Amino acid sequence: MAIAFPALLLALLLSSSHLPLSSPADEAFDVRRHLSTVTRYDVATEAYDGSFSPSTIHDGCRPIHLNLVARHGTRAPTKKRIKELDRLAIHLDSLLSDAKQKAGKDSLQKIPAWLWGWQSPWKGRERGGELISKGEEELYKLGTRVKERFPQLFDEEYHPDTFRIMATQVPRASASAVAFGMGIFAGRGSLGPGQHRSFSVISESRASDIHLRFFDTCETYKEFRTSKEPDVEKMKEPIFDQIASSLSSRYHLNFTRQDISTLWFLCKQEASLLDITNQACGLFNPSEVSLLEWTDDIEVFVLKGYGESVNYRMGVPLLQDVVHSMEQAISAEEGGTSEKARLRFAHAETVVPFTCLLGLFLEGPEFEKIQREQPLSLPPKPPQRRNWRGSSVAPFAGNNMLVLYQCPGNTSNDRLSSGVQRNQYFVHVLHNEIPIPMPGCGQRDFCQFEVFKERIVNPHLKHDFNSVCGMKLKMPEANCPLQKPCSFTKSREAV
């Protein structure tokens, strides 16, 4: 599937030509809920509207295995972004100097006071991207809640074969795994006042990790992304240009498109990491924030999500691993020691494709389209409602949990000829700990395991990692539209 947009540019320019200022109704607007994938976990889960009624799980059912695919927690900006903010400080100083020389007293009063002498909170930092204390807390508390929610799964003595914990080799992911493990196993050991215990975290080499870093090992995807990123940036330009014009008029500063991009990034960092919402975020009104959030969500959709099938097809090894672990758990119920949980910690580039493989955040007809590998439209622009929001799909610490339940069979139809009752197995899917409807299972969150495999998993299995990624992608001609299917062909060049 592919997406593009020549006609969309003009439509965006026209529809965004007048951006309203804040109104009294905007006073309840919380910018922290509109930061796309930079949203903190607690804010993302508080925003859940409760519109879905989860399934009632029979008292006789018991969880026997849990799969977790989680993103790392809230992190510091990367080294590259820290330098960008340092350049912003220099540029803002230049803009203010020009304004001081050219503008009158009334114009200067329109400039927010915080801009004068502003310096990046991360000024001088030589390193970045690490898990911060808020991120540690997110994963620790998540581990504590998972243990409390499924005590039957975590009442056994720790063994690395019983509780498999995996992370990518990126430090913020492995640190997230450690924080989660500390929450899960708190009080189960003899180390320190918290009675912690040691546990192992397994990582594959970055060069060969096809389960959690498939986006780094799939040449087809990397070439697709390289070809598509300019289109995505072009899609953002009319939004950034219009907001730059609005802010320049509002504050009498000559803001550019690049300024808007960097100020929006600063807004997200200040609001999510520092709980500061009255500086960079305060420059934008709610309508502008919603549009900027939408540009981020579209980027995630096109480059990581449903925008092109390679984005999630390359994650098939992870889906297979999840299903295989469930089948092993079912087999172990017949006798022997079973694995209770397989816990994975990675990145938005992992969680988003896995979410798409499950068919989440789609309407029914859209699910049928991706099963047939047909293109989807871009998520609609505000103020229209959309299911696809980065703040819901993959906030910091965002996660999918697939809990395998064993349930007693019904009466005669579920009994073996010997008269022994046949157990049934169901998959309960939770996204960010909240039951979520699966279009592939009739919009239910509690799905028979065999139905789950047949309707959701098996259609993806006609593709494997080698067929999707093992051959280089011969890209279509330039300017392939973002919103129309592009004809991609694969050549058998060695990668």
KEKOLVEX-862773 format. One line per 2 residues: number of its first residue (from 1); for each residue x, y negated, z negated of C-alpha. Coordinates in pm, 1 decimal, padded with zeros to 6 digits. Each point is the difference from the previous one (the first is absolute). Layout:
<recs>
NUM	X Y Z | ...
</recs>
This chain:
<recs>
1	00000.0 00000.0 00000.0 | 00110.6 -00356.0 00056.5
3	-00122.4 -00350.9 -00051.5 | 00062.6 -00346.5 00159.4
5	-00135.0 -00319.4 00091.0 | 00051.8 -00263.0 00260.4
7	-00360.1 -00120.2 -00030.5 | 00021.8 00015.1 -00377.1
9	00254.8 -00283.9 -00013.6 | -00238.1 -00256.4 00148.5
11	-00287.6 00125.8 -00213.3 | 00208.9 -00037.0 -00314.0
13	00110.5 -00348.2 00092.6 | -00354.5 -00113.0 00067.6
15	-00159.6 00168.7 -00299.0 | 00268.2 -00132.8 -00238.4
17	00000.5 -00357.5 00122.8 | -00176.6 -00133.0 -00308.2
19	00098.2 00143.7 -00335.8 | -00218.4 -00125.7 -00284.6
21	00144.6 -00130.0 -00321.9 | -00088.7 00153.9 -00334.6
23	-00350.9 -00037.8 -00129.7 | -00139.3 00044.2 -00352.0
25	-00093.9 00355.9 00093.9 | 00370.7 00071.5 00053.4
27	00082.8 -00053.3 -00365.8 | -00041.2 00372.5 -00067.3
29	00240.6 00084.9 00283.8 | 00298.3 00192.5 -00137.8
31	00287.9 -00014.2 00245.1 | 00164.5 00299.8 -00170.5
33	-00270.5 00221.2 00154.8 | 00090.0 -00115.2 00351.6
35	00370.8 00082.2 00029.6 | -00032.1 00305.3 00226.1
37	00264.9 00260.5 -00088.3 | 00171.8 -00238.4 -00244.0
39	-00298.7 00030.7 -00235.7 | 00072.4 00135.0 -00347.9
41	-00164.3 00327.6 -00092.2 | -00204.3 -00132.2 -00292.2
43	-00144.1 -00279.0 00214.1 | -00081.3 00239.6 00285.1
45	-00188.2 00242.6 -00222.6 | -00188.1 -00277.0 -00181.5
47	-00132.7 -00117.9 00336.6 | -00179.2 00333.0 00066.5
49	-00366.8 -00075.4 00058.8 | -00144.3 00332.3 -00121.0
51	-00214.8 00039.1 00310.8 | 00072.5 00372.0 00044.1
53	-00170.8 00257.6 -00223.3 | 00250.8 00279.9 -00066.8
55	-00091.7 00366.5 -00000.3 | -00105.2 00172.8 -00319.1
57	00247.3 00278.9 -00068.6 | -00156.8 00309.2 -00155.3
59	00103.3 00075.5 -00357.6 | 00120.5 00342.2 00108.6
61	00257.2 -00146.8 00238.6 | 00355.6 -00049.0 -00119.9
63	00298.0 -00173.2 00161.4 | 00282.6 00239.4 00083.9
65	00236.4 -00214.7 00205.4 | 00068.5 -00367.1 00071.8
67	00171.4 -00165.7 00295.0 | 00106.6 -00361.9 -00037.3
69	00134.9 -00223.7 00275.5 | 00086.1 -00338.1 -00152.7
71	00168.6 -00321.5 00100.1 | 00267.5 -00151.8 -00220.8
73	-00106.9 -00265.9 -00247.7 | 00033.0 -00375.6 00022.2
75	00347.9 -00092.8 00116.6 | 00222.1 -00304.9 00037.9
77	00041.2 -00160.7 00343.6 | 00270.3 00152.8 00215.2
79	00338.1 -00163.1 00058.4 | -00110.3 -00113.9 00345.9
81	-00312.5 -00165.9 -00140.2 | 00193.9 -00162.8 -00285.2
83	00218.2 -00172.2 00259.4 | -00311.4 -00110.9 00186.0
85	-00129.5 -00167.8 -00317.1 | 00336.1 -00168.9 -00053.2
87	-00027.0 -00143.6 00352.3 | -00354.5 -00113.7 -00078.2
89	00126.6 -00203.8 -00296.3 | 00248.1 -00180.9 00224.5
91	-00263.3 -00061.4 00266.0 | -00255.7 -00130.0 -00251.4
93	00257.4 -00242.2 -00134.6 | 00052.7 -00128.2 00354.1
95	-00375.7 -00037.0 00059.4 | -00039.9 -00192.9 -00325.0
97	00292.2 -00228.6 00080.2 | -00154.1 -00084.4 00336.6
99	-00336.4 -00062.7 -00162.4 | 00157.1 -00227.3 -00259.2
101	00157.9 -00212.5 00270.5 | -00296.4 -00015.4 00237.3
103	-00316.2 00041.9 -00205.3 | -00179.6 -00253.6 -00210.0
105	-00070.4 00027.7 -00370.6 | -00349.7 00140.9 00057.6
107	00137.7 00274.7 00223.1 | 00266.3 00098.7 -00251.5
109	-00267.4 00042.5 -00264.6 | -00158.2 00270.8 00211.3
111	00312.9 00216.6 -00031.0 | -00031.1 00261.1 -00279.2
113	00236.5 -00086.6 -00284.8 | 00153.3 00349.6 -00015.4
115	00154.3 -00040.6 00346.4 | 00240.6 -00269.4 -00120.5
117	00324.6 00172.8 -00089.2 | -00145.2 00348.6 00040.8
119	00244.3 00288.7 -00012.3 | -00071.3 00367.5 00056.2
121	-00044.6 00202.8 -00320.7 | 00238.7 00250.2 00160.3
123	00264.6 -00255.2 00096.7 | 00349.7 00143.0 -00007.2
125	-00111.7 00359.5 -00019.0 | 00234.2 00220.6 00200.5
127	-00221.9 00306.8 -00019.4 | -00371.3 00065.1 00023.6
129	-00276.4 00249.8 00060.6 | 00025.9 00163.6 -00340.2
131	-00294.1 00116.2 -00211.4 | -00080.9 -00274.0 -00250.6
133	-00140.5 00045.1 -00350.3 | -00358.5 -00044.7 00125.1
135	00061.9 00281.9 00245.7 | 00141.2 00226.3 -00269.0
137	-00307.9 -00065.9 -00210.3 | -00232.9 00074.9 00293.0
139	00147.6 00345.7 00052.3 | 00038.4 00078.4 -00370.8
141	-00364.7 -00082.9 -00065.5 | -00106.7 00192.0 00311.3
143	00181.7 00306.4 -00135.2 | -00166.4 -00041.2 -00338.0
145	-00346.8 -00026.2 00154.9 | 00053.0 00300.2 00228.1
147	00104.2 00211.4 -00299.9 | -00305.9 -00112.7 -00196.3
149	-00233.1 00059.7 00293.1 | 00128.2 00350.3 00078.2
151	00122.7 00143.3 -00331.5 | -00048.9 00356.0 00129.9
153	00273.8 -00058.7 00256.0 | 00254.0 -00153.6 -00231.5
155	-00033.8 00211.0 -00312.7 | 00275.8 00241.0 00103.7
157	00363.7 -00025.0 -00097.7 | 00198.1 -00194.3 00257.3
159	00183.0 00195.9 00266.0 | 00119.4 -00145.0 00333.6
161	-00182.0 00278.0 00185.8 | -00324.4 -00078.6 -00182.0
163	00014.7 -00377.7 00042.7 | 00187.5 -00092.6 00316.0
165	00094.2 -00368.1 00014.1 | 00134.9 -00137.4 00327.2
167	00107.8 -00345.0 00113.0 | 00182.1 -00158.4 00288.8
169	00363.0 -00100.4 -00048.4 | -00098.6 -00366.4 -00020.9
171	00057.3 -00104.7 -00365.1 | -00340.2 -00166.6 -00051.4
173	-00173.0 00325.6 00098.2 | 00209.4 00222.2 -00224.7
175	-00031.5 -00252.4 -00284.4 | -00377.4 00015.1 00047.4
177	00015.2 00378.8 -00025.1 | 00193.3 -00028.5 -00325.9
179	-00246.1 -00252.5 -00146.7 | -00293.6 00224.0 00095.9
181	00171.9 00306.3 -00146.8 | 00059.5 -00185.4 -00325.9
183	-00373.2 -00063.5 -00017.2 | -00093.8 00358.8 00085.8
185	00242.5 00164.2 -00241.4 | -00000.8 -00255.5 -00283.9
187	-00016.2 00174.3 -00333.8 | 00096.3 00336.4 00150.1
189	00371.4 -00014.2 -00082.4 | 00244.8 -00098.9 -00273.4
191	00179.0 -00301.4 00144.2 | -00034.8 -00324.0 -00192.7
193	-00300.7 -00140.9 -00187.4 | -00224.9 00063.3 00300.7
195	00090.9 00369.7 -00002.9 | 00087.4 -00012.0 00367.3
197	00150.5 00285.8 00191.9 | 00221.7 00023.1 00305.3
199	-00142.1 00113.4 00333.0 | 00130.1 00034.4 00352.3
201	-00077.4 -00217.7 00302.0 | 00081.7 00150.8 00339.4
203	00098.1 -00208.9 00302.3 | 00068.5 00095.7 00358.8
205	00267.8 -00172.2 00204.7 | -00129.9 -00314.5 00170.9
207	00120.7 00141.7 00330.2 | -00209.6 00317.5 -00022.8
209	-00297.8 -00081.7 -00223.7 | -00299.4 00081.0 00221.2
211	-00242.7 00022.5 -00293.4 | 00035.8 -00340.4 -00166.9
213	00211.1 -00208.7 00241.1 | -00129.4 00129.4 00332.7
215	-00015.0 -00360.3 00120.8 | 00380.4 -00009.3 -00016.5
217	00057.1 00334.4 00172.9 | -00257.7 -00028.3 00281.2
219	00164.5 -00153.5 00306.1 | -00331.0 -00026.1 00183.7
221	-00145.4 -00209.8 -00279.1 | 00304.6 -00222.3 -00030.5
223	-00012.0 -00079.2 00369.8 | -00375.2 -00061.8 -00013.7
225	00042.4 -00236.8 -00293.4 | 00282.6 -00190.6 00166.8
227	-00213.0 -00047.1 00310.4 | -00311.3 -00106.0 -00192.0
229	00140.7 -00238.2 -00260.9 | 00024.1 -00293.1 00247.1
231	-00369.0 00048.0 00087.9 | -00093.5 -00008.7 -00366.7
233	00200.6 -00316.5 -00055.7 | -00164.9 -00157.2 00303.3
235	-00338.0 00088.4 -00145.1 | 00084.7 -00191.4 -00319.1
237	00118.2 -00313.4 00177.1 | -00338.4 -00173.5 00055.4
239	-00091.1 00053.5 -00367.1 | 00334.4 -00133.3 -00123.7
241	-00008.8 -00293.6 00243.0 | -00349.0 -00105.5 -00106.1
243	00082.1 00027.2 -00369.7 | 00325.5 -00191.2 00056.6
245	-00203.0 -00278.0 00160.5 | -00249.1 -00000.7 -00287.4
247	00270.0 -00010.7 -00267.9 | 00196.7 -00269.5 00184.2
249	-00312.1 -00216.1 00006.9 | -00088.6 00080.1 -00359.9
251	00341.4 -00066.0 -00157.5 | 00161.5 -00227.8 00260.7
253	00292.9 00239.6 00043.8 | 00104.1 00130.0 00340.5
255	-00047.5 00371.5 -00065.0 | 00087.8 00244.2 00277.8
257	-00126.9 00347.5 00082.6 | 00307.9 00149.0 -00169.5
259	-00064.3 -00211.4 -00309.8 | -00349.9 00147.2 -00029.2
261	00135.1 00352.9 00032.9 | 00259.3 -00056.0 -00273.0
263	-00233.8 -00194.5 -00228.6 | -00254.6 00281.3 00027.8
265	00272.1 00248.3 -00093.6 | 00094.2 -00219.6 -00296.5
267	-00365.8 -00018.6 -00102.4 | -00023.3 00379.7 -00005.8
269	00319.8 00036.0 -00202.7 | -00094.2 -00268.8 -00251.4
271	-00354.6 00128.6 -00048.5 | 00080.7 00371.2 -00016.3
273	00333.8 -00000.3 -00183.5 | -00021.9 -00316.6 -00209.8
275	-00376.5 -00066.4 -00033.7 | 00054.8 -00349.3 00140.8
277	-00297.6 -00095.8 00215.8 | 00009.6 -00381.8 -00006.1
279	00316.8 -00063.3 00200.5 | 00051.6 00159.0 00343.1
281	-00342.0 00165.9 -00014.8 | -00152.8 -00332.8 -00100.1
283	00103.4 -00148.6 00334.4 | -00257.8 00217.2 00176.9
285	-00375.6 -00010.6 -00039.0 | -00195.4 00328.5 -00031.7
287	-00090.8 00007.9 00369.5 | 00365.9 -00029.6 00094.5
289	00103.4 00265.9 -00250.7 | -00259.9 00236.9 00143.4
291	00134.6 -00052.7 00351.4 | 00360.4 00048.3 -00111.1
293	-00100.2 00315.0 -00183.9 | -00170.2 00121.8 00318.1
295	00318.2 -00050.9 00204.9 | 00186.5 00217.3 -00250.0
297	-00273.6 00262.7 00007.2 | 00007.6 00006.2 00380.4
299	00376.9 00050.9 -00007.9 | -00042.8 00297.5 -00233.2
301	-00280.3 00136.0 00218.8 | 00196.4 -00025.6 00325.2
303	00347.4 00099.3 -00119.6 | -00077.1 00247.4 -00279.6
305	-00365.6 00098.5 00023.2 | -00271.0 00084.2 00248.9
307	00135.1 -00232.9 00268.2 | 00190.2 00280.5 00172.6
309	-00021.8 00374.2 -00061.8 | 00377.9 00043.9 -00030.1
311	-00018.3 -00208.5 -00320.4 | -00171.0 00283.0 -00185.1
313	00063.7 00305.8 00218.3 | 00364.2 -00017.2 -00108.0
315	-00125.0 00061.2 -00355.8 | -00135.7 00346.8 00083.8
317	00286.6 00176.2 -00190.3 | -00114.8 -00176.1 -00317.4
319	-00361.3 00104.6 00058.6 | 00113.0 00358.0 00062.8
321	00202.3 -00002.9 -00320.7 | -00302.7 -00118.4 -00196.7
323	-00222.7 00274.6 00142.5 | 00268.4 00265.0 -00043.4
325	00036.4 -00089.4 -00368.2 | -00376.9 00044.2 -00042.2
327	00005.5 00338.5 00171.6 | 00283.7 00108.3 -00227.5
329	-00200.0 -00112.1 -00303.1 | -00298.7 00205.4 00117.4
331	00219.4 00305.5 00052.3 | 00153.0 -00045.3 -00345.3
333	-00344.4 00016.6 -00157.0 | 00008.7 00370.5 00080.1
335	00297.7 00035.6 -00231.1 | 00339.5 -00154.1 -00072.6
337	00122.7 -00344.3 -00095.8 | -00140.7 -00283.0 00207.4
339	00121.6 -00346.1 00082.2 | -00230.9 -00249.0 -00172.3
341	00093.9 -00322.5 00175.0 | 00202.5 -00129.1 00292.4
343	00075.4 -00366.8 -00059.5 | 00147.7 -00217.5 00277.1
345	00124.0 -00359.5 -00012.9 | 00077.3 -00194.3 00312.8
347	-00106.0 -00310.9 00190.4 | -00288.9 -00176.7 00170.9
349	00130.9 00151.5 00324.0 | -00071.4 00340.2 -00158.3
351	-00328.5 -00067.5 -00178.2 | -00168.3 -00180.4 00290.6
353	00054.7 00278.7 00260.1 | -00103.3 00264.9 -00253.2
355	-00316.2 -00197.4 -00073.5 | -00071.1 -00005.3 00373.9
357	00055.0 00375.9 00030.5 | -00277.6 00041.2 -00257.5
359	-00224.6 -00232.6 00202.7 | -00056.9 -00243.1 -00287.2
361	-00130.6 -00356.1 00037.3 | -00187.5 00089.5 00317.6
363	-00362.6 00000.8 00095.2 | -00140.0 00330.9 00128.4
365	00023.3 -00080.3 00374.6 | 00358.7 -00122.6 -00046.1
367	00100.3 00331.6 -00154.5 | -00131.7 00185.2 00301.8
369	00202.8 -00232.5 00221.2 | 00330.2 00072.3 -00167.9
371	-00076.4 00371.3 00013.4 | -00024.5 -00042.9 00378.2
373	00302.5 -00232.4 -00001.2 | -00204.3 -00290.3 00129.7
375	00096.1 -00360.7 -00080.3 | -00154.7 -00200.6 -00280.4
377	-00072.6 -00370.4 00003.3 | 00193.8 -00236.7 -00220.7
379	-00159.3 -00060.7 -00341.1 | -00232.9 -00299.3 00034.7
381	00119.7 -00346.3 -00092.6 | -00133.5 -00181.5 -00307.8
383	-00262.9 -00077.8 -00102.5 | -00122.0 00331.8 00143.8
385	00015.1 00299.4 -00233.3 | 00266.7 00263.9 00061.6
387	00095.4 00330.1 -00160.3 | 00365.2 -00032.8 00088.1
389	00172.2 -00218.3 -00260.2 | 00364.7 00039.1 -00093.2
391	-00083.9 -00086.0 -00360.9 | -00219.1 00312.5 -00015.1
393	00185.8 00233.5 00236.1 | 00352.2 -00041.1 -00136.8
395	00053.6 -00246.2 -00285.6 | 00308.4 00040.2 -00214.5
397	-00027.2 00344.6 -00168.2 | -00287.6 00085.6 00236.9
399	-00063.4 00372.5 00013.5 | -00203.3 00290.3 00128.5
401	-00075.7 00289.9 -00232.4 | -00134.7 00328.8 00133.3
403	-00115.7 00217.6 -00286.2 | -00072.1 00366.0 00071.3
405	-00287.9 00142.2 -00204.6 | -00098.7 00359.3 -00059.0
407	-00375.9 00037.7 -00038.6 | -00213.1 00305.5 -00070.9
409	-00182.6 00132.4 00305.3 | -00376.0 -00008.3 00030.4
411	-00208.1 00311.8 -00044.3 | -00044.9 00279.8 00254.7
413	00142.8 -00169.5 00308.8 | 00329.5 -00067.3 -00172.6
415	00049.2 00343.1 -00159.7 | 00232.4 00260.6 00132.1
417	-00138.3 00343.9 00072.5 | 00153.5 00119.2 -00326.1
419	-00221.7 -00241.1 -00187.7 | 00292.8 -00224.7 -00099.6
421	-00083.4 -00364.7 00038.3 | 00204.7 -00180.0 00266.7
423	00159.5 -00326.1 -00108.9 | -00039.0 -00305.8 00219.1
425	00260.2 -00272.2 00046.7 | -00061.9 -00368.3 00053.3
427	00219.3 -00302.2 00065.5 | -00076.9 -00317.5 -00192.3
429	00153.4 -00305.0 00167.7 | 00073.1 -00314.4 -00197.9
431	00153.9 -00315.3 00137.9 | 00160.5 -00222.2 -00264.1
433	-00165.7 00234.0 -00255.2 | -00346.9 -00072.3 00138.1
435	-00206.1 00268.9 00180.3 | -00024.5 -00096.9 00365.0
437	-00232.6 00121.1 00276.6 | 00154.3 00211.2 00276.0
439	-00169.4 -00034.1 00339.9 | 00128.9 00346.8 00087.1
441	-00192.0 00146.2 -00292.2 | -00330.1 -00175.1 00055.8
443	00103.7 -00308.2 -00199.0 | 00055.7 00212.2 -00312.0
445	00298.4 -00019.3 -00231.7 | -00031.3 00364.7 -00112.7
447	00046.1 00232.2 00294.8 | 00022.7 00377.9 00039.4
449	00361.6 00088.2 00062.2 | -00074.4 00192.8 00319.6
451	-00212.1 -00286.3 00132.5 | 00277.4 -00244.2 -00091.7
453	00247.3 00207.3 00200.3 | -00229.9 00049.7 00295.7
455	-00134.9 -00353.1 00034.8 | 00283.8 -00218.8 -00125.1
457	00327.0 00192.9 00016.0 | -00018.8 00236.7 00296.6
459	-00069.4 -00262.4 00270.2 | 00337.3 -00155.9 -00087.4
461	00186.9 00329.5 00012.2 | -00001.9 00018.1 00378.0
463	00280.5 -00252.5 -00041.6 | 00321.3 00074.8 -00185.1
465	00289.1 -00224.2 -00093.1 | 00215.4 00112.7 00292.4
467	-00270.9 -00050.5 00259.9 | -00080.6 -00345.8 -00135.7
469	00351.0 -00115.8 -00085.7 | 00250.3 00237.6 00155.4
471	-00014.6 -00162.9 00339.9 | 00069.7 -00362.0 00074.6
473	-00292.9 -00215.7 00094.9 | 00004.3 -00151.3 00346.9
475	-00167.0 -00330.9 -00066.3 | -00267.6 -00140.6 00233.7
477	00053.5 -00314.1 00200.5 | 00037.1 -00324.0 -00188.1
479	-00310.4 -00182.2 -00121.7 | -00199.2 00317.9 -00053.4
481	-00311.2 -00143.5 -00171.8 | -00030.1 00045.8 -00373.7
483	-00369.1 00086.6 00013.5 | 00000.7 00240.6 00292.5
485	00141.8 00352.2 00011.8 | 00351.1 00006.5 00142.3
487	00120.8 00293.2 00202.2 | 00297.9 00130.7 -00193.4
489	00206.5 00281.0 00146.3 | 00273.9 00201.2 -00164.9
491	00332.4 00079.0 00158.2 | 00210.9 00291.0 -00115.6
493	00308.9 -00200.6 -00079.2 | 00193.1 00121.0 -00301.4
495	-00039.4 -00215.8 -00308.5
</recs>
